Amino acid sequence: MQTRESTTGESVHVINFDIQDNHEEATIGALHVVELCKKLEDCDDLDNELDEVLSEFEANNPERNLLHTICFY
């Protein structure tokens, strides 16, 4: 995405979820991703609530590493 030419300048949130490459971690990671997606979907104003949702998720799941950045698309 970073190498694409911006067409509208719209902001896009990119969240990287670190999951080890094995069946057990993939299953657990998938459940965590679904949980996070549901919380994000419940946001009324994603841009203003995202930091709080990610902080809460990381506090409840300290074994999970999340990386978040904003790109302009």
Biopython code that builds the backbone (N, CA, C, O; Angstrom):
import numpy as np
from Bio.PDB.StructureBuilder import StructureBuilder

atoms = [
    (1, "MET", "N", (0.813, -1.196, 0.000)),
    (1, "MET", "CA", (0.000, 0.000, 0.000)),
    (1, "MET", "C", (0.858, 1.262, 0.000)),
    (1, "MET", "O", (0.497, 2.272, -0.605)),
    (2, "GLN", "N", (1.975, 1.193, 0.673)),
    (2, "GLN", "CA", (2.826, 2.376, 0.783)),
    (2, "GLN", "C", (3.368, 2.809, -0.576)),
    (2, "GLN", "O", (3.617, 3.995, -0.794)),
    (3, "THR", "N", (3.551, 1.861, -1.486)),
    (3, "THR", "CA", (4.143, 2.197, -2.778)),
    (3, "THR", "C", (3.106, 2.645, -3.807)),
    (3, "THR", "O", (3.468, 3.175, -4.857)),
    (4, "ARG", "N", (1.834, 2.439, -3.516)),
    (4, "ARG", "CA", (0.787, 2.877, -4.438)),
    (4, "ARG", "C", (0.650, 4.390, -4.404)),
    (4, "ARG", "O", (0.851, 5.032, -3.373)),
    (5, "GLU", "N", (0.307, 4.934, -5.547)),
    (5, "GLU", "CA", (0.069, 6.370, -5.615)),
    (5, "GLU", "C", (-1.279, 6.681, -4.968)),
    (5, "GLU", "O", (-2.271, 6.003, -5.237)),
    (6, "SER", "N", (-1.314, 7.694, -4.126)),
    (6, "SER", "CA", (-2.540, 8.091, -3.448)),
    (6, "SER", "C", (-3.520, 8.668, -4.461)),
    (6, "SER", "O", (-3.147, 9.490, -5.298)),
    (7, "THR", "N", (-4.771, 8.234, -4.382)),
    (7, "THR", "CA", (-5.773, 8.743, -5.311)),
    (7, "THR", "C", (-6.773, 9.665, -4.624)),
    (7, "THR", "O", (-7.199, 10.659, -5.212)),
    (8, "THR", "N", (-7.151, 9.350, -3.388)),
    (8, "THR", "CA", (-8.145, 10.168, -2.691)),
    (8, "THR", "C", (-7.603, 10.798, -1.419)),
    (8, "THR", "O", (-8.196, 11.747, -0.906)),
    (9, "GLY", "N", (-6.493, 10.297, -0.901)),
    (9, "GLY", "CA", (-5.941, 10.810, 0.349)),
    (9, "GLY", "C", (-6.686, 10.331, 1.577)),
    (9, "GLY", "O", (-6.459, 10.826, 2.681)),
    (10, "GLU", "N", (-7.584, 9.358, 1.388)),
    (10, "GLU", "CA", (-8.361, 8.830, 2.510)),
    (10, "GLU", "C", (-7.454, 8.026, 3.441)),
    (10, "GLU", "O", (-6.596, 7.270, 2.985)),
    (11, "SER", "N", (-7.653, 8.196, 4.748)),
    (11, "SER", "CA", (-6.823, 7.463, 5.708)),
    (11, "SER", "C", (-7.300, 6.019, 5.838)),
    (11, "SER", "O", (-8.496, 5.732, 5.790)),
    (12, "VAL", "N", (-6.336, 5.124, 6.003)),
    (12, "VAL", "CA", (-6.595, 3.696, 6.150)),
    (12, "VAL", "C", (-5.796, 3.210, 7.347)),
    (12, "VAL", "O", (-4.591, 3.449, 7.428)),
    (13, "HIS", "N", (-6.454, 2.533, 8.274)),
    (13, "HIS", "CA", (-5.772, 1.975, 9.436)),
    (13, "HIS", "C", (-5.276, 0.581, 9.082)),
    (13, "HIS", "O", (-6.047, -0.264, 8.627)),
    (14, "VAL", "N", (-3.990, 0.347, 9.291)),
    (14, "VAL", "CA", (-3.386, -0.956, 9.030)),
    (14, "VAL", "C", (-2.934, -1.515, 10.372)),
    (14, "VAL", "O", (-2.132, -0.899, 11.074)),
    (15, "ILE", "N", (-3.457, -2.690, 10.723)),
    (15, "ILE", "CA", (-3.116, -3.329, 11.992)),
    (15, "ILE", "C", (-2.442, -4.653, 11.685)),
    (15, "ILE", "O", (-3.005, -5.508, 11.001)),
    (16, "ASN", "N", (-1.238, -4.810, 12.194)),
    (16, "ASN", "CA", (-0.494, -6.053, 12.025)),
    (16, "ASN", "C", (-0.609, -6.851, 13.317)),
    (16, "ASN", "O", (-0.320, -6.342, 14.400)),
    (17, "PHE", "N", (-1.029, -8.088, 13.195)),
    (17, "PHE", "CA", (-1.263, -8.973, 14.324)),
    (17, "PHE", "C", (-0.237, -10.090, 14.241)),
    (17, "PHE", "O", (-0.289, -10.899, 13.314)),
    (18, "ASP", "N", (0.682, -10.156, 15.173)),
    (18, "ASP", "CA", (1.764, -11.137, 15.145)),
    (18, "ASP", "C", (1.263, -12.511, 15.590)),
    (18, "ASP", "O", (0.826, -12.680, 16.729)),
    (19, "ILE", "N", (1.329, -13.491, 14.683)),
    (19, "ILE", "CA", (0.889, -14.858, 14.978)),
    (19, "ILE", "C", (1.967, -15.819, 14.500)),
    (19, "ILE", "O", (2.405, -15.756, 13.351)),
    (20, "GLN", "N", (2.393, -16.715, 15.397)),
    (20, "GLN", "CA", (3.386, -17.721, 15.018)),
    (20, "GLN", "C", (2.777, -18.689, 14.012)),
    (20, "GLN", "O", (1.568, -18.924, 14.010)),
    (21, "ASP", "N", (3.624, -19.241, 13.164)),
    (21, "ASP", "CA", (3.168, -20.099, 12.075)),
    (21, "ASP", "C", (3.068, -21.557, 12.519)),
    (21, "ASP", "O", (3.915, -22.383, 12.179)),
    (22, "ASN", "N", (2.013, -21.858, 13.287)),
    (22, "ASN", "CA", (1.687, -23.247, 13.618)),
    (22, "ASN", "C", (0.176, -23.330, 13.845)),
    (22, "ASN", "O", (-0.484, -22.305, 14.020)),
    (23, "HIS", "N", (-0.367, -24.543, 13.842)),
    (23, "HIS", "CA", (-1.823, -24.717, 13.896)),
    (23, "HIS", "C", (-2.447, -24.145, 15.166)),
    (23, "HIS", "O", (-3.478, -23.476, 15.105)),
    (24, "GLU", "N", (-1.832, -24.403, 16.299)),
    (24, "GLU", "CA", (-2.394, -23.937, 17.567)),
    (24, "GLU", "C", (-2.430, -22.408, 17.629)),
    (24, "GLU", "O", (-3.456, -21.819, 17.971)),
    (25, "GLU", "N", (-1.311, -21.775, 17.297)),
    (25, "GLU", "CA", (-1.254, -20.310, 17.328)),
    (25, "GLU", "C", (-2.168, -19.695, 16.272)),
    (25, "GLU", "O", (-2.758, -18.639, 16.500)),
    (26, "ALA", "N", (-2.284, -20.346, 15.128)),
    (26, "ALA", "CA", (-3.173, -19.834, 14.077)),
    (26, "ALA", "C", (-4.627, -19.853, 14.544)),
    (26, "ALA", "O", (-5.375, -18.911, 14.283)),
    (27, "THR", "N", (-5.027, -20.911, 15.228)),
    (27, "THR", "CA", (-6.396, -21.016, 15.738)),
    (27, "THR", "C", (-6.661, -19.963, 16.804)),
    (27, "THR", "O", (-7.667, -19.255, 16.756)),
    (28, "ILE", "N", (-5.752, -19.867, 17.765)),
    (28, "ILE", "CA", (-5.905, -18.883, 18.837)),
    (28, "ILE", "C", (-5.854, -17.468, 18.258)),
    (28, "ILE", "O", (-6.653, -16.609, 18.630)),
    (29, "GLY", "N", (-4.919, -17.235, 17.356)),
    (29, "GLY", "CA", (-4.792, -15.921, 16.735)),
    (29, "GLY", "C", (-6.036, -15.531, 15.961)),
    (29, "GLY", "O", (-6.461, -14.377, 16.004)),
    (30, "ALA", "N", (-6.622, -16.488, 15.252)),
    (30, "ALA", "CA", (-7.842, -16.209, 14.489)),
    (30, "ALA", "C", (-8.974, -15.775, 15.415)),
    (30, "ALA", "O", (-9.729, -14.859, 15.091)),
    (31, "LEU", "N", (-9.090, -16.427, 16.556)),
    (31, "LEU", "CA", (-10.127, -16.056, 17.521)),
    (31, "LEU", "C", (-9.890, -14.643, 18.063)),
    (31, "LEU", "O", (-10.834, -13.877, 18.253)),
    (32, "HIS", "N", (-8.628, -14.312, 18.306)),
    (32, "HIS", "CA", (-8.311, -12.966, 18.777)),
    (32, "HIS", "C", (-8.589, -11.919, 17.695)),
    (32, "HIS", "O", (-9.079, -10.832, 17.998)),
    (33, "VAL", "N", (-8.283, -12.238, 16.455)),
    (33, "VAL", "CA", (-8.544, -11.302, 15.356)),
    (33, "VAL", "C", (-10.047, -11.041, 15.237)),
    (33, "VAL", "O", (-10.467, -9.899, 15.050)),
    (34, "VAL", "N", (-10.849, -12.090, 15.344)),
    (34, "VAL", "CA", (-12.305, -11.925, 15.277)),
    (34, "VAL", "C", (-12.783, -11.045, 16.432)),
    (34, "VAL", "O", (-13.618, -10.161, 16.239)),
    (35, "GLU", "N", (-12.253, -11.290, 17.629)),
    (35, "GLU", "CA", (-12.617, -10.482, 18.796)),
    (35, "GLU", "C", (-12.291, -9.005, 18.558)),
    (35, "GLU", "O", (-13.117, -8.131, 18.823)),
    (36, "LEU", "N", (-11.091, -8.735, 18.060)),
    (36, "LEU", "CA", (-10.685, -7.358, 17.797)),
    (36, "LEU", "C", (-11.557, -6.732, 16.707)),
    (36, "LEU", "O", (-11.965, -5.578, 16.832)),
    (37, "CYS", "N", (-11.842, -7.473, 15.653)),
    (37, "CYS", "CA", (-12.685, -6.953, 14.563)),
    (37, "CYS", "C", (-14.080, -6.592, 15.065)),
    (37, "CYS", "O", (-14.643, -5.578, 14.651)),
    (38, "LYS", "N", (-14.640, -7.406, 15.948)),
    (38, "LYS", "CA", (-15.962, -7.109, 16.508)),
    (38, "LYS", "C", (-15.922, -5.817, 17.313)),
    (38, "LYS", "O", (-16.841, -5.002, 17.230)),
    (39, "LYS", "N", (-14.857, -5.628, 18.095)),
    (39, "LYS", "CA", (-14.734, -4.399, 18.885)),
    (39, "LYS", "C", (-14.583, -3.185, 17.977)),
    (39, "LYS", "O", (-15.151, -2.127, 18.249)),
    (40, "LEU", "N", (-13.828, -3.335, 16.911)),
    (40, "LEU", "CA", (-13.661, -2.229, 15.968)),
    (40, "LEU", "C", (-14.969, -1.927, 15.243)),
    (40, "LEU", "O", (-15.298, -0.768, 14.992)),
    (41, "GLU", "N", (-15.697, -2.968, 14.915)),
    (41, "GLU", "CA", (-16.972, -2.799, 14.223)),
    (41, "GLU", "C", (-17.995, -2.074, 15.102)),
    (41, "GLU", "O", (-18.860, -1.362, 14.590)),
    (42, "ASP", "N", (-17.898, -2.252, 16.415)),
    (42, "ASP", "CA", (-18.826, -1.618, 17.350)),
    (42, "ASP", "C", (-18.534, -0.137, 17.582)),
    (42, "ASP", "O", (-19.331, 0.551, 18.221)),
    (43, "CYS", "N", (-17.425, 0.359, 17.083)),
    (43, "CYS", "CA", (-17.055, 1.764, 17.283)),
    (43, "CYS", "C", (-17.985, 2.681, 16.492)),
    (43, "CYS", "O", (-18.291, 2.430, 15.326)),
    (44, "ASP", "N", (-18.425, 3.744, 17.153)),
    (44, "ASP", "CA", (-19.223, 4.760, 16.463)),
    (44, "ASP", "C", (-18.332, 5.687, 15.650)),
    (44, "ASP", "O", (-18.717, 6.140, 14.572)),
    (45, "ASP", "N", (-17.137, 5.967, 16.168)),
    (45, "ASP", "CA", (-16.177, 6.853, 15.502)),
    (45, "ASP", "C", (-14.806, 6.188, 15.574)),
    (45, "ASP", "O", (-14.044, 6.421, 16.513)),
    (46, "LEU", "N", (-14.503, 5.377, 14.602)),
    (46, "LEU", "CA", (-13.290, 4.554, 14.620)),
    (46, "LEU", "C", (-12.027, 5.388, 14.788)),
    (46, "LEU", "O", (-11.141, 5.014, 15.556)),
    (47, "ASP", "N", (-11.932, 6.504, 14.088)),
    (47, "ASP", "CA", (-10.721, 7.324, 14.172)),
    (47, "ASP", "C", (-10.454, 7.805, 15.594)),
    (47, "ASP", "O", (-9.300, 7.874, 16.018)),
    (48, "ASN", "N", (-11.502, 8.136, 16.326)),
    (48, "ASN", "CA", (-11.327, 8.641, 17.685)),
    (48, "ASN", "C", (-11.270, 7.544, 18.741)),
    (48, "ASN", "O", (-10.725, 7.767, 19.822)),
    (49, "GLU", "N", (-11.815, 6.375, 18.459)),
    (49, "GLU", "CA", (-11.881, 5.304, 19.448)),
    (49, "GLU", "C", (-10.816, 4.228, 19.256)),
    (49, "GLU", "O", (-10.626, 3.389, 20.137)),
    (50, "LEU", "N", (-10.130, 4.238, 18.136)),
    (50, "LEU", "CA", (-9.210, 3.154, 17.796)),
    (50, "LEU", "C", (-8.101, 2.966, 18.827)),
    (50, "LEU", "O", (-7.834, 1.840, 19.246)),
    (51, "ASP", "N", (-7.454, 4.050, 19.238)),
    (51, "ASP", "CA", (-6.361, 3.925, 20.208)),
    (51, "ASP", "C", (-6.828, 3.269, 21.500)),
    (51, "ASP", "O", (-6.131, 2.425, 22.063)),
    (52, "GLU", "N", (-8.003, 3.658, 21.964)),
    (52, "GLU", "CA", (-8.546, 3.086, 23.197)),
    (52, "GLU", "C", (-8.852, 1.598, 23.025)),
    (52, "GLU", "O", (-8.544, 0.797, 23.908)),
    (53, "VAL", "N", (-9.450, 1.227, 21.906)),
    (53, "VAL", "CA", (-9.782, -0.177, 21.645)),
    (53, "VAL", "C", (-8.509, -1.018, 21.567)),
    (53, "VAL", "O", (-8.449, -2.104, 22.143)),
    (54, "LEU", "N", (-7.492, -0.526, 20.859)),
    (54, "LEU", "CA", (-6.237, -1.272, 20.743)),
    (54, "LEU", "C", (-5.530, -1.386, 22.090)),
    (54, "LEU", "O", (-4.985, -2.442, 22.413)),
    (55, "SER", "N", (-5.532, -0.319, 22.872)),
    (55, "SER", "CA", (-4.899, -0.356, 24.197)),
    (55, "SER", "C", (-5.597, -1.350, 25.109)),
    (55, "SER", "O", (-4.943, -2.107, 25.826)),
    (56, "GLU", "N", (-6.918, -1.350, 25.082)),
    (56, "GLU", "CA", (-7.691, -2.290, 25.896)),
    (56, "GLU", "C", (-7.422, -3.730, 25.457)),
    (56, "GLU", "O", (-7.251, -4.623, 26.287)),
    (57, "PHE", "N", (-7.386, -3.939, 24.144)),
    (57, "PHE", "CA", (-7.133, -5.284, 23.628)),
    (57, "PHE", "C", (-5.752, -5.771, 24.059)),
    (57, "PHE", "O", (-5.606, -6.912, 24.497)),
    (58, "GLU", "N", (-4.743, -4.917, 23.938)),
    (58, "GLU", "CA", (-3.383, -5.299, 24.327)),
    (58, "GLU", "C", (-3.283, -5.554, 25.827)),
    (58, "GLU", "O", (-2.551, -6.448, 26.251)),
    (59, "ALA", "N", (-4.006, -4.784, 26.635)),
    (59, "ALA", "CA", (-3.998, -4.988, 28.084)),
    (59, "ALA", "C", (-4.621, -6.328, 28.451)),
    (59, "ALA", "O", (-4.165, -6.998, 29.378)),
    (60, "ASN", "N", (-5.669, -6.719, 27.721)),
    (60, "ASN", "CA", (-6.344, -7.992, 27.987)),
    (60, "ASN", "C", (-5.633, -9.185, 27.360)),
    (60, "ASN", "O", (-5.895, -10.328, 27.736)),
    (61, "ASN", "N", (-4.741, -8.934, 26.412)),
    (61, "ASN", "CA", (-4.018, -9.997, 25.703)),
    (61, "ASN", "C", (-2.539, -9.632, 25.613)),
    (61, "ASN", "O", (-2.035, -9.373, 24.520)),
    (62, "PRO", "N", (-1.835, -9.606, 26.749)),
    (62, "PRO", "CA", (-0.438, -9.131, 26.739)),
    (62, "PRO", "C", (0.513, -10.002, 25.918)),
    (62, "PRO", "O", (1.610, -9.563, 25.572)),
    (63, "GLU", "N", (0.105, -11.220, 25.608)),
    (63, "GLU", "CA", (0.962, -12.103, 24.811)),
    (63, "GLU", "C", (0.888, -11.797, 23.316)),
    (63, "GLU", "O", (1.655, -12.352, 22.528)),
    (64, "ARG", "N", (-0.029, -10.918, 22.927)),
    (64, "ARG", "CA", (-0.211, -10.558, 21.519)),
    (64, "ARG", "C", (0.449, -9.223, 21.219)),
    (64, "ARG", "O", (0.261, -8.252, 21.952)),
    (65, "ASN", "N", (1.214, -9.177, 20.151)),
    (65, "ASN", "CA", (1.851, -7.933, 19.721)),
    (65, "ASN", "C", (1.083, -7.357, 18.541)),
    (65, "ASN", "O", (0.896, -8.021, 17.522)),
    (66, "LEU", "N", (0.645, -6.121, 18.692)),
    (66, "LEU", "CA", (-0.051, -5.430, 17.618)),
    (66, "LEU", "C", (0.790, -4.254, 17.154)),
    (66, "LEU", "O", (1.423, -3.568, 17.957)),
    (67, "LEU", "N", (0.789, -4.036, 15.866)),
    (67, "LEU", "CA", (1.395, -2.842, 15.292)),
    (67, "LEU", "C", (0.304, -2.121, 14.515)),
    (67, "LEU", "O", (-0.464, -2.745, 13.783)),
    (68, "HIS", "N", (0.241, -0.820, 14.674)),
    (68, "HIS", "CA", (-0.788, -0.034, 14.003)),
    (68, "HIS", "C", (-0.135, 1.155, 13.317)),
    (68, "HIS", "O", (0.737, 1.814, 13.883)),
    (69, "THR", "N", (-0.561, 1.415, 12.109)),
    (69, "THR", "CA", (-0.107, 2.607, 11.396)),
    (69, "THR", "C", (-1.264, 3.136, 10.555)),
    (69, "THR", "O", (-2.243, 2.436, 10.296)),
    (70, "ILE", "N", (-1.127, 4.360, 10.148)),
    (70, "ILE", "CA", (-2.127, 4.967, 9.271)),
    (70, "ILE", "C", (-1.465, 5.244, 7.929)),
    (70, "ILE", "O", (-0.389, 5.838, 7.863)),
    (71, "CYS", "N", (-2.120, 4.810, 6.870)),
    (71, "CYS", "CA", (-1.650, 5.080, 5.512)),
    (71, "CYS", "C", (-2.705, 5.947, 4.831)),
    (71, "CYS", "O", (-3.869, 5.957, 5.232)),
    (72, "PHE", "N", (-2.291, 6.660, 3.815)),
    (72, "PHE", "CA", (-3.230, 7.473, 3.049)),
    (72, "PHE", "C", (-3.323, 6.884, 1.655)),
    (72, "PHE", "O", (-2.320, 6.741, 0.956)),
    (73, "TYR", "N", (-4.529, 6.548, 1.265)),
    (73, "TYR", "CA", (-4.782, 5.738, 0.088)),
    (73, "TYR", "C", (-5.385, 6.568, -1.015)),
    (73, "TYR", "O", (-5.669, 6.048, -2.095)),
]
sb = StructureBuilder()
sb.init_structure("model")
sb.init_model(0)
sb.init_chain("A")
sb.init_seg("    ")
for serial, (resi, resn, name, xyz) in enumerate(atoms, 1):
    if name == "N":
        sb.init_residue(resn, " ", resi, " ")
    sb.init_atom(name, np.array(xyz, "f"), 0.0, 1.0, " ", f" {name:<3s}", serial, name[0])
structure = sb.get_structure()
